[in-house]
Amino acid sequence: MLTKLFALAYVGTSILTATPNVLFSQEASPVFEQANLRFERYFFEEADEPAYIIRDTKGKAVPEAEALNQIALDQYTEVTLTGQNGYDFWKIEVDGKEYFIDHDDLTTDPKEIDALLAQKKQEEEEASRWKGPVLSASAGTNQGPSGKETYYNLPMEGVVATMRAMGNNDEYWVREDGVKMLGDYVMVAAHLGLRPRGSIVETSLGKGIVCDTGGFAHGNPTQLDIATAW
């Protein structure tokens, strides 16, 4: 009988001794870890620098993927980066209000935006490029995107001076193919009543700018006379 009592006492002592190890286990709860990680998303290293949206995105009220969108931000929009951390959503300010966006949707490097804008411009130029016949010295005339095209080769000092007086300070230069340019535009003469100086028009040789006029305009008001070195 005494032997059984000692045995029960030993077992009871062992159970009581082991219980604290079960109740105060050092293993972290998965639920606690998840909550802790989510809590850390709300802490940011302070920042105050301009940033730029590199693709259309949405700003949220809290740094959570499931949060409701609060503002639509277009590509190239400038914002202020006010907080960053090691998580997906960073803090920005737009018109005095605070939002959170995916940090992959913005950059603090203006050169990256310049590269994107240059790529966009190139794509737009390629999309709008004339696919039909092109004016040349041998052809003499051409039916381009804006109508009949001819060319002329005269000194351009007076024409450039007129454009300067209007406020255009773009560089005057001659393209490799002999087309006279003002900045990025082909110099053309047109009917000034229909297309005033400074108007941008489509030509078979690229986008043109109206800088001049001529007697041809009376007979054909839609004709363009393109300035060349031919």
C-alpha positions as CSV (number, residue, x, y, z in Angstrom):
1,M,0.0,0.0,0.0
2,L,2.8,2.4,0.9
3,T,4.6,1.5,-2.3
4,K,1.5,2.6,-4.4
5,L,1.2,5.9,-2.5
6,F,4.9,6.7,-3.1
7,A,4.4,5.9,-6.8
8,L,1.3,8.1,-7.1
9,A,3.1,10.9,-5.3
10,Y,6.1,10.7,-7.7
11,V,3.8,10.7,-10.8
12,G,1.9,13.7,-9.4
13,T,5.1,15.6,-8.7
14,S,6.3,14.9,-12.2
15,I,3.1,16.2,-13.8
16,L,3.1,19.4,-11.7
17,T,6.8,19.9,-12.5
18,A,6.1,19.5,-16.3
19,T,3.1,21.7,-16.4
20,P,4.9,25.1,-16.5
21,N,6.9,23.9,-19.5
22,V,3.7,23.3,-21.4
23,L,2.1,26.6,-20.3
24,F,5.1,28.8,-21.0
25,S,6.5,27.2,-24.1
26,Q,9.1,29.4,-25.9
27,E,7.8,28.4,-29.3
28,A,6.1,31.5,-30.9
29,S,2.5,31.3,-32.0
30,P,2.0,31.5,-35.8
31,V,-0.9,33.8,-35.2
32,F,1.3,36.1,-33.0
33,E,4.1,36.2,-35.7
34,Q,1.6,37.1,-38.3
35,A,0.1,39.9,-36.2
36,N,3.6,41.2,-35.3
37,L,4.7,41.3,-39.0
38,R,1.5,43.1,-39.9
39,F,2.1,45.6,-37.1
40,E,5.6,46.4,-38.4
41,R,4.2,47.5,-41.8
42,Y,2.9,50.6,-40.1
43,F,6.3,51.8,-39.0
44,F,8.3,53.9,-41.5
45,E,11.7,55.5,-41.7
46,E,11.0,59.1,-42.2
47,A,11.7,60.6,-45.6
48,D,11.1,63.9,-47.5
49,E,12.0,63.8,-51.1
50,P,10.3,64.1,-54.5
51,A,9.3,60.8,-56.1
52,Y,7.6,59.9,-59.4
53,I,4.9,57.4,-60.3
54,I,6.3,55.0,-63.0
55,R,3.0,53.3,-63.8
56,D,-0.7,54.0,-63.1
57,T,-1.4,53.0,-59.6
58,K,-3.8,53.6,-56.6
59,G,-3.1,55.1,-53.2
60,K,-4.5,53.4,-50.2
61,A,-5.5,54.7,-46.7
62,V,-3.4,52.0,-44.9
63,P,-0.4,50.0,-46.0
64,E,-2.4,46.8,-46.8
65,A,-2.9,45.2,-50.2
66,E,-6.6,44.5,-49.3
67,A,-7.3,48.1,-48.3
68,L,-9.7,50.3,-50.3
69,N,-8.2,52.5,-52.9
70,Q,-8.4,56.2,-52.0
71,I,-6.8,58.0,-55.0
72,A,-5.8,57.2,-58.6
73,L,-2.3,58.2,-59.5
74,D,-1.3,58.5,-63.2
75,Q,2.1,57.6,-64.6
76,Y,4.7,60.4,-64.3
77,T,2.8,62.2,-61.4
78,E,5.2,63.8,-59.0
79,V,4.5,63.0,-55.3
80,T,6.4,63.4,-52.0
81,L,7.9,60.3,-50.4
82,T,7.5,60.6,-46.7
83,G,8.1,57.1,-45.3
84,Q,9.8,53.9,-46.3
85,N,10.4,50.5,-44.8
86,G,11.2,46.9,-45.8
87,Y,7.7,46.1,-46.8
88,D,5.6,46.5,-50.0
89,F,3.8,49.8,-49.2
90,W,5.5,53.1,-48.7
91,K,4.0,56.4,-47.5
92,I,3.6,59.3,-49.8
93,E,1.9,62.8,-49.7
94,V,-0.2,64.3,-52.4
95,D,-1.8,67.7,-52.0
96,G,-1.2,67.6,-48.2
97,K,-2.9,64.2,-47.8
98,E,-1.2,60.9,-46.8
99,Y,-1.5,57.7,-48.9
100,F,0.3,54.3,-49.2
101,I,1.4,52.8,-52.5
102,D,3.3,49.8,-53.7
103,H,7.0,51.0,-53.7
104,D,7.5,49.2,-57.0
105,D,5.2,51.8,-58.6
106,L,7.4,54.8,-57.8
107,T,11.0,56.0,-58.2
108,T,13.1,58.8,-56.7
109,D,15.3,58.9,-59.7
110,P,14.2,61.6,-62.3
111,K,16.5,59.9,-64.9
112,E,14.2,56.9,-64.9
113,I,11.2,59.1,-65.6
114,D,13.2,60.8,-68.4
115,A,13.9,57.4,-70.0
116,L,10.2,56.4,-69.8
117,L,9.2,59.7,-71.4
118,A,11.7,59.3,-74.2
119,Q,10.5,55.8,-74.8
120,K,6.9,57.0,-74.9
121,K,7.8,59.8,-77.3
122,Q,9.5,57.3,-79.6
123,E,6.6,54.9,-79.6
124,E,4.2,57.7,-80.4
125,E,6.4,58.9,-83.3
126,E,6.6,55.4,-84.7
127,A,2.8,55.0,-84.4
128,S,2.1,58.3,-86.1
129,R,4.7,57.9,-88.8
130,W,3.4,58.3,-92.4
131,K,3.3,54.9,-94.2
132,G,2.6,56.3,-97.6
133,P,4.8,57.9,-100.3
134,V,7.5,60.3,-99.2
135,L,8.5,63.6,-100.8
136,S,11.9,63.5,-102.5
137,A,14.0,65.7,-104.9
138,S,13.4,63.2,-107.7
139,A,9.7,63.0,-107.2
140,G,9.2,66.8,-107.0
141,T,5.7,66.6,-105.6
142,N,4.0,64.2,-103.3
143,Q,0.6,63.4,-101.9
144,G,1.2,63.4,-98.2
145,P,-0.9,63.1,-95.0
146,S,-2.1,66.7,-95.2
147,G,-2.4,67.0,-99.0
148,K,-0.1,68.0,-101.9
149,E,3.5,68.5,-101.0
150,T,6.3,70.4,-102.9
151,Y,9.7,71.6,-101.8
152,Y,11.8,74.8,-102.0
153,N,15.4,75.7,-101.3
154,L,15.8,79.3,-100.2
155,P,17.8,81.1,-97.5
156,M,16.0,80.7,-94.2
157,E,17.5,83.6,-92.2
158,G,14.5,85.8,-92.6
159,V,12.0,83.0,-91.9
160,V,13.9,82.0,-88.7
161,A,14.0,85.7,-87.6
162,T,10.2,85.9,-88.0
163,M,9.8,82.7,-85.8
164,R,12.2,84.2,-83.2
165,A,10.1,87.4,-83.1
166,M,7.1,85.1,-82.4
167,G,8.9,83.6,-79.4
168,N,10.2,80.4,-81.0
169,N,13.8,79.8,-80.0
170,D,14.2,76.2,-81.3
171,E,17.5,75.4,-83.1
172,Y,17.6,75.8,-86.8
173,W,19.4,72.9,-88.5
174,V,19.5,70.8,-91.6
175,R,18.7,67.1,-91.2
176,E,20.9,64.4,-92.8
177,D,18.3,63.9,-95.6
178,G,18.5,67.6,-96.4
179,V,15.2,68.6,-94.7
180,K,15.4,72.0,-92.9
181,M,14.4,71.8,-89.3
182,L,13.3,74.1,-86.5
183,G,13.9,72.1,-83.3
184,D,12.1,68.7,-83.8
185,Y,9.9,70.0,-86.7
186,V,10.2,70.1,-90.4
187,M,9.9,73.7,-91.7
188,V,7.0,74.2,-94.1
189,A,5.3,77.0,-95.9
190,A,1.5,77.0,-96.0
191,H,-1.6,79.2,-96.4
192,L,-1.4,81.3,-93.3
193,G,-5.2,81.9,-93.3
194,L,-5.7,78.2,-93.0
195,R,-2.6,77.3,-91.0
196,P,-1.1,80.3,-89.1
197,R,2.7,80.4,-88.3
198,G,3.5,78.0,-85.5
199,S,0.8,75.5,-86.5
200,I,1.9,71.8,-86.3
201,V,1.0,69.8,-89.4
202,E,1.6,66.2,-90.6
203,T,4.0,65.8,-93.6
204,S,5.4,62.7,-95.3
205,L,8.8,63.7,-93.8
206,G,7.6,64.0,-90.2
207,K,5.7,66.5,-88.1
208,G,6.1,70.0,-89.6
209,I,5.8,73.6,-88.3
210,V,4.4,76.4,-90.4
211,C,7.1,79.1,-90.7
212,D,6.5,80.6,-94.1
213,T,4.0,81.0,-97.0
214,G,4.1,81.5,-100.8
215,G,2.2,82.2,-103.9
216,F,1.2,78.6,-104.3
217,A,-1.2,79.0,-101.3
218,H,-3.6,81.1,-103.4
219,G,-4.1,78.3,-106.0
220,N,-4.0,75.4,-103.5
221,P,-4.7,76.5,-99.8
222,T,-4.0,73.0,-98.4
223,Q,-0.7,72.5,-100.2
224,L,2.5,72.4,-98.1
225,D,5.9,73.6,-99.4
226,I,8.6,71.9,-97.5
227,A,12.0,73.7,-96.9
228,T,14.9,71.5,-98.0
229,A,18.5,71.9,-99.1
230,W,17.8,70.0,-102.3
